[in-house]
Structure formats: structure tokens, C-alpha cells
Amino acid sequence: MAEEKPRVIQEYVPGKQVTLCHIIAHPESKLSAKLGFEGDKAIGVMTITPSEAAIIAADRTIKAAPVDIVFVDRFTGSLVVTGPVSALEMALNEANNFLAAILGFQKAPLTRS
């Protein structure tokens, strides 16, 4: 008789929240190259749960300011955008505020390094 393996059931129950909202004002050129773009653009990063809301946040960022989407993942809730620091501040704040005001999300403070 085969040995019975224990079964583990994991359940993911996300809250409605922005867990990270951050701007890297002066990224190292190696980091920019690794992300697939050249130049001295700042990088904006958001992490959102439920993860599908990253699509909504991406839409709000590009409508709010002249930023470019580098990466959006509906499975992990990650959003990475680039552009001038002032545009990223406007774009990330818009996405953060929209998710909070319209969809009832908990906002994250916009941080910067």
C-alpha cells in the first residue's frame, strides 16, 4: 500500500489595498537596463491586492500623466511605470486615490527614494 501524503490547502483571501506605492527618483542605470529601458527616467512601483486591480491602476496612471508602463501583472498585482518624477507622483497618486475613492481600497503612502 502506498504511503499517503498529507494534503495542504492554501487559501488566499486578499484585502482591497495598495500595499506599496513608491518612486525611485534616480535609478541606477543597471536597474533600468534590467527592466528594459534606457535613460534617466524615474521608476514608479505599485503592488495591489486583489491583483487584478493592477490593470485598473495601470489605466489610471497613463490617463493621469505622461508615463510609460514597463510591466503590469494581473496575477501578482505588480505595476511598474517610468517617466519624470513629477509625472510619476501625479500618476501614482491618481491610481492610489481612484482605487480608494471609487473601489474602497486602503491606500498606501507614496514613498520616494
Secondary structure, DSSP 8 states (H G I E B T S, - for coil): ---------------SEEEEEEEESS--HHHHHHHT--SS-EEEEEEEESTTHHHHHHHHHHHHSS-EEEEEETTTTEEEEEE-HHHHHHHHHHHHHHHHHHH--B----EE-
